[in-house]
Amino acid sequence: MTAEARATILVVEDERNHADVLAELLEREGYEVEIANTFDEGRRRLEAGRPDIVITDLNLGAHRGTELLALAHELKPAPAVMLISGVGSIEDAVEALQMGAVHYFTKPLDVNEIRSVVAKETERLRGRRGREAEGFEGIIGSSPAMLRVYDTIERIAPTTATVLIQGENGTGKELVAKAIHNLSPRNQRPFVALNCAALSEGLLESELFGHERGAFTGAAAAREGKFEYANGGTMFLDEVGDMPLSLQVKLLRVIQEREVVRLGSNKTVKVDVRLLCASNKNLETEIQEGRFREDLYYRIKVVSILLPPLTRRREDIPALVEAFLREFTDIHGREITGLTEPTLDILTGYRWPGNVRELRNVVESMVLLARGPELNPTDIPPDIIPDAPSSSTALVSVNDLANYTLEQMERELIRIQLEHHEGNRSKVAKALGISERTLYRKLKEYGLS
């Protein structure tokens, strides 16, 4: 849907008069509308017409509108689905929204509500369609996995909800946090990022909550902490799973009471800060092993965003390479015109354990060491080449095994099983013939998630 195109809407309603009235209302607003009076007709029109929005009654004879909702989500790109019910219930609404419906109307329909909701969703879809080729808020990629991430960011950015961003190292968790902040009403206030794994417990406490003069050796003057500095804005805590338990208690208090107490002080300071957290650890495992508080986990995970590893979004690699190539030729003043197709094939086929961050570093290295104006396979760092012919799920060849240690082979096998079972750790453990607890330990040991 371009900026000029009208949104297309499919109305699925078994009561013909209601369908006609709703279609007429939407057509007056400038939308292109199709009507289906049965579930089967709605399914055919959905698959053939690929509408931008589907508005369906919850009850369609022997079928339910939620069945159409599930079918719609299988399409790429998926249309937005809104449900209507004449006998509305909280349970029905919750089920619909949990399944991905964008709105739930109840009869009798409110004309102004329909106009407002459909107009808002049309603008959101227009923005999403326009981003499919160019990324989003500095995040590059148009794969289905990333479009789902963009959609979630866009929905939650205007709210004050705490968000837990999860994903492997190098997947871009801080970029997601910045996107949420930039699209929020707080975007004119500070965005403050702090890595919880980079500081000692005492220094992290001082950085977060501030201190008074004389609170500890070397505290020559009072200093506000990051929460005070971020007042009115957004605080991003990276690697929150590495925060000591003693500080987790204090963080929980900040979330609940919206106030901080500086080190060496008894005075509380009110703060208005939106909290975004990130972790590459499985926090549920950390809870089981007593290293993370369960109550804090549920406080920071009001909304969860899971960033896919680069191996699950390989179609984004060409766009990422192109963007990094432009960036580093400008920074370093190199005359690089592009890269050959075999070079791109190798980069696309590599398994990228360091994800987007590793890809970015490799492209910079290639730009710096390039022998000519066009990058070719000889410009690729040698440690990338051996893995290039393998697909994301292919096993290494027999000849390659001679170059692997037992530890490397074990790590590779676990990684392959994780991809094969789409991250389902219970299935992975069963396939490997080990307990889930042993699997969790090995995942941590090998830096896998």
C-alpha positions in Angstrom: 0.0 0.0 0.0 1.7 3.2 -1.1 1.0 6.6 0.3 -1.4 7.3 -2.6 -3.2 4.0 -2.7 -6.4 3.4 -0.9 -6.5 0.7 1.7 -8.5 -2.4 0.8 -10.8 -3.8 3.4 -12.6 -7.2 3.5 -15.8 -7.3 5.5 -16.9 -10.8 6.5 -20.4 -10.8 8.0 -23.1 -13.4 7.6 -25.9 -10.8 8.2 -26.1 -9.1 4.8 -27.7 -5.9 6.0 -25.0 -5.4 8.6 -22.3 -6.1 6.0 -23.8 -3.6 3.5 -24.1 -0.8 6.2 -20.5 -1.3 7.3 -19.2 -1.4 3.7 -21.1 1.8 2.8 -19.6 3.6 5.8 -16.1 2.5 4.9 -16.5 3.4 1.2 -17.6 6.9 2.2 -14.3 7.2 4.1 -12.4 6.4 0.9 -11.6 2.7 1.3 -12.0 -0.1 -1.2 -14.3 -2.6 0.3 -15.2 -6.2 -0.5 -18.0 -8.2 1.3 -18.1 -11.9 2.1 -21.2 -13.4 3.7 -19.8 -16.8 4.6 -16.6 -18.1 6.2 -15.7 -20.0 3.0 -16.3 -17.0 0.8 -14.2 -14.9 3.2 -11.4 -17.4 3.1 -11.3 -17.3 -0.7 -11.4 -13.5 -0.9 -8.7 -13.3 1.8 -6.3 -15.5 -0.1 -7.1 -14.1 -3.5 -7.4 -10.4 -2.8 -4.8 -10.0 0.0 -6.7 -7.1 1.7 -4.9 -4.6 4.0 -7.6 -5.0 6.7 -10.1 -7.7 7.5 -13.1 -6.9 9.6 -15.0 -10.1 10.5 -17.8 -11.2 12.7 -16.7 -13.5 15.5 -19.6 -16.0 14.8 -19.8 -17.2 11.2 -22.2 -20.1 11.2 -20.2 -23.3 12.0 -17.0 -21.3 12.0 -15.5 -18.5 14.0 -13.8 -15.3 13.0 -10.7 -16.3 14.9 -10.2 -19.0 12.2 -9.9 -16.3 9.6 -7.6 -14.4 11.9 -5.2 -17.5 12.0 -5.4 -17.8 8.2 -4.6 -14.1 7.8 -1.5 -14.4 9.9 -0.1 -17.0 7.5 -0.1 -14.5 4.6 2.9 -12.4 3.8 2.4 -9.5 4.5 -0.3 -10.3 6.9 -3.4 -8.0 6.9 -4.6 -6.4 10.1 -7.7 -8.2 11.5 -10.5 -6.7 13.6 -13.3 -8.8 15.1 -16.9 -7.9 15.8 -19.2 -9.7 18.3 -22.8 -9.2 19.0 -22.5 -11.0 22.4 -19.2 -9.5 23.6 -17.4 -11.1 26.5 -14.1 -10.3 28.2 -12.9 -13.9 27.4 -13.6 -13.5 23.7 -11.9 -10.2 23.5 -8.8 -11.4 25.4 -8.6 -14.5 23.1 -8.9 -12.4 20.0 -6.2 -9.9 21.1 -3.9 -12.7 22.2 -4.2 -14.3 18.8 -3.1 -11.0 17.2 -6.4 -9.1 16.4 -5.7 -5.4 16.4 -9.2 -4.4 17.7 -12.4 -6.0 19.1 -15.7 -4.2 18.3 -19.0 -5.0 20.0 -22.5 -4.5 18.6 -24.2 -2.2 18.2 -21.3 -0.7 16.4 -20.0 2.8 17.2 -19.5 4.6 13.9 -16.9 7.0 15.2 -15.0 4.1 16.8 -14.9 2.3 13.5 -13.7 5.4 11.6 -11.0 6.1 14.2 -9.7 2.6 14.6 -9.6 1.9 10.8 -7.9 5.2 10.0 -5.2 4.7 12.6 -4.6 1.1 11.4 -4.4 2.3 7.8 -1.7 4.8 8.7 0.3 2.2 10.6 0.1 -0.3 7.7 1.1 2.4 5.2 4.2 3.1 7.3 5.0 -0.6 7.6 4.6 -1.2 3.8 6.9 1.8 3.1 9.6 0.3 5.4 9.7 -3.1 3.9 12.6 -2.2 1.6 14.4 0.3 3.8 14.4 -0.9 7.4 13.1 0.9 10.4 14.6 3.6 12.8 18.1 2.6 11.9 17.4 -1.1 12.0 18.1 -2.7 8.6 16.0 -5.6 7.3 12.7 -6.5 5.7 12.5 -10.2 6.5 9.2 -11.4 8.0 10.9 -11.9 11.4 12.0 -8.2 11.4 8.7 -6.9 10.2 7.1 -8.5 13.2 9.6 -6.8 15.4 8.9 -3.4 13.8 5.2 -4.0 14.2 5.6 -4.7 18.0 7.9 -1.7 18.4 5.3 0.6 16.7 2.5 -0.7 18.9 4.2 -0.4 22.2 6.3 2.8 21.7 3.5 5.2 22.6 2.9 3.4 25.9 4.8 3.4 29.2 5.1 -0.4 29.4 8.4 -1.9 30.5 9.9 -4.0 27.7 12.3 -7.0 27.8 14.4 -7.3 24.6 15.9 -10.7 24.2 18.3 -12.1 21.7 21.8 -13.4 21.1 24.8 -11.0 21.3 25.1 -8.8 18.3 21.4 -8.9 17.2 20.8 -5.2 17.8 19.0 -5.0 21.2 20.1 -1.4 21.9 18.9 -0.3 18.4 15.5 -1.7 19.3 15.5 0.2 22.6 16.4 3.4 20.8 13.7 2.9 18.3 11.1 2.5 21.1 12.4 5.7 22.7 12.4 7.7 19.4 8.8 6.7 18.6 7.6 7.5 22.1 6.3 10.7 23.6 9.5 10.8 25.6 11.8 11.3 22.6 12.7 14.8 23.5 14.0 13.7 26.9 17.2 11.6 27.6 17.8 8.1 26.4 20.3 6.6 28.9 21.9 3.2 28.3 23.9 1.2 30.9 25.5 -2.2 30.6 25.0 -4.1 33.8 27.7 -6.6 33.0 30.4 -3.9 32.5 30.5 -2.6 36.1 31.3 -3.9 39.5 28.4 -4.1 42.0 29.4 -1.0 43.9 30.0 1.1 40.8 26.8 -0.1 39.1 24.8 0.9 42.2 26.3 4.4 42.2 25.8 4.8 38.5 22.1 3.8 38.7 21.0 5.5 41.9 23.7 8.2 42.5 25.5 9.0 45.8 25.9 11.7 48.3 29.3 13.3 49.3 31.3 11.0 51.5 29.0 7.9 50.8 32.2 5.9 50.0 35.9 6.5 49.6 36.5 8.9 46.7 32.9 10.3 46.8 34.1 13.9 47.0 30.8 15.4 45.8 27.2 14.5 45.5 26.2 13.0 42.1 22.9 12.1 40.6 22.5 8.6 39.2 21.3 7.5 35.8 17.7 7.2 36.9 17.6 10.9 38.0 19.4 12.0 34.8 16.9 10.1 32.7 13.9 11.6 34.4 11.1 12.1 31.9 13.0 9.9 29.4 14.0 6.3 28.9 16.5 4.0 30.7 17.9 1.0 28.9 19.6 -1.6 31.0 21.6 -4.0 28.9 22.5 -7.5 30.2 20.1 -7.1 33.1 20.6 -10.8 33.8 24.0 -9.9 35.2 22.7 -7.5 37.8 23.5 -8.6 41.4 20.6 -9.8 43.5 21.1 -7.0 46.0 20.6 -4.4 43.2 17.7 -6.3 41.7 15.7 -5.5 44.9 16.5 -1.8 44.5 15.5 -1.9 40.8 12.2 -3.5 41.7 11.6 -0.6 44.1 12.2 2.0 41.4 9.7 0.2 39.1 7.1 -0.1 41.9 7.5 3.2 43.7 9.0 5.4 41.0 11.6 6.7 43.3 15.3 6.3 44.1 17.5 6.7 47.1 21.1 7.8 46.6 23.9 6.0 48.3 24.6 7.6 51.7 21.1 9.3 51.8 17.8 8.5 53.4 15.9 10.9 51.1 13.8 9.5 48.3 13.8 11.2 44.9 10.8 10.8 42.6 11.6 9.8 39.0 9.5 9.3 35.9 11.5 6.9 33.7 10.4 4.3 31.2 12.4 1.1 31.7 13.7 -1.0 28.8 15.8 -4.1 29.6 17.8 -6.5 27.5 19.4 -9.9 28.1 21.1 -12.6 26.0 20.6 -15.0 28.9 17.5 -17.2 29.5 16.2 -15.3 32.5 13.8 -18.2 33.4 16.8 -20.4 33.8 18.5 -17.7 35.9 15.4 -17.7 38.1 15.5 -21.5 38.5 19.1 -21.3 39.6 18.5 -18.5 42.0 20.4 -15.7 40.2 17.4 -13.6 39.1 14.3 -12.5 41.0 11.0 -13.9 39.7 9.1 -10.8 40.8 11.5 -8.5 38.9 11.3 -10.7 35.8 7.6 -10.3 35.5 7.9 -6.5 36.2 10.3 -6.0 33.3 8.6 -8.4 31.0 5.3 -6.6 30.5 6.1 -6.8 26.8 8.8 -9.1 25.3 10.6 -8.7 22.0 12.7 -11.6 20.8 15.3 -10.6 18.2 16.1 -13.4 15.7 19.7 -14.4 15.1 21.1 -13.5 11.7 20.8 -17.2 10.5 17.0 -16.8 10.8 17.0 -13.7 8.6 19.5 -14.5 6.0 17.5 -12.6 3.4 18.5 -9.4 5.2 22.2 -10.0 4.8 22.5 -8.3 1.3 20.9 -5.1 2.5 23.0 -5.1 5.7 26.2 -5.6 3.6 25.2 -2.8 1.3 24.5 -0.5 4.2 27.8 -1.3 6.0 29.7 -0.9 2.7 28.3 2.6 2.3 29.1 3.5 5.9 32.7 2.3 5.9 33.7 3.6 2.4 32.6 7.0 3.7 34.3 6.8 7.0 37.6 5.5 5.6 37.6 7.3 2.3 37.9 4.2 0.2 36.8 3.9 -3.4 34.8 0.6 -3.2 32.1 0.2 -5.9 30.5 -3.0 -4.6 31.1 -6.7 -4.2 30.9 -9.7 -6.5 28.1 -12.2 -6.4 30.3 -15.1 -5.2 31.5 -12.8 -2.3 27.9 -12.1 -1.3 27.0 -15.8 -1.6 29.8 -16.6 0.9 28.7 -13.9 3.3 25.1 -15.0 3.1 26.0 -18.7 3.7 28.2 -18.1 6.8 26.7 -19.0 10.2 27.5 -15.6 11.9 27.8 -16.6 15.5 28.3 -12.9 16.3 25.2 -11.9 14.3 24.9 -8.4 12.8 27.7 -7.0 14.9 30.1 -9.6 13.5 28.9 -9.0 9.9 29.5 -5.2 10.4 33.0 -5.8 11.6 33.8 -8.2 8.7 32.6 -5.7 6.2 34.7 -2.9 7.7 37.8 -5.2 7.6 37.1 -6.0 4.0 36.8 -2.3 3.1 40.1 -1.6 4.8 42.0 -4.5 3.3 40.4 -4.5 -0.2 42.9 -5.0 -3.1 40.7 -3.4 -5.7 37.5 -1.3 -6.2 35.3 -4.4 -6.0 35.2 -6.8 -3.0 35.8 -10.4 -3.9 36.2 -13.7 -2.0 39.9 -13.1 -1.4 39.0 -10.0 0.6 36.9 -12.1 3.1 38.8 -12.8 6.4 40.0 -16.4 6.3 38.1 -17.5 9.3 34.9 -16.9 7.5 35.6 -19.0 4.4 35.5 -22.5 5.8 31.9 -22.2 6.9 30.7 -20.4 3.8 29.5 -23.5 1.8 27.3 -24.7 4.6 23.7 -23.7 4.9 22.4 -22.7 8.3 21.3 -26.2 9.1 23.9 -28.3 7.1 26.3 -30.5 9.0 30.0 -30.1 8.4 31.7 -32.4 5.8 33.8 -35.4 6.9 36.9 -33.6 5.6 36.2 -30.6 7.8 35.9 -32.7 11.0 39.7 -33.1 11.1 39.9 -29.4 11.8 37.4 -29.5 14.7 38.1 -30.1 18.4 35.6 -32.2 20.3 34.3 -29.1 22.0 33.8 -27.3 18.7 31.9 -30.4 17.3 29.6 -30.4 20.4 28.9 -26.7 20.1 28.1 -27.1 16.3 25.8 -30.0 17.0 23.9 -28.1 19.7 23.6 -25.1 17.4 22.3 -27.2 14.5 19.7 -28.9 16.8 18.6 -25.5 18.1 17.9 -24.3 14.6 16.3 -27.5 13.6 13.9 -27.4 16.5 13.4 -23.6 16.3 14.9 -23.0 19.7 12.6 -25.5 21.6 15.1 -26.6 24.3 13.0 -29.5 25.5 13.1 -31.0 22.0 16.8 -30.2 21.6 17.7 -31.9 24.9 15.6 -35.0 23.9 17.3 -35.1 20.4 20.7 -34.9 22.0 19.9 -37.5 24.7 20.8 -35.2 27.6 18.8 -33.5 30.4 17.4 -30.0 29.9 19.6 -28.9 32.9 22.7 -30.2 31.1 21.6 -28.4 27.9 21.2 -25.1 29.8 24.7 -25.4 31.2 26.2 -26.2 27.8 24.2 -23.3 26.1 25.8 -20.9 28.7 29.2 -22.5 28.3 29.2 -22.1 24.5 27.4 -18.7 24.4 24.4 -20.1 22.6 20.7 -19.1 23.0 
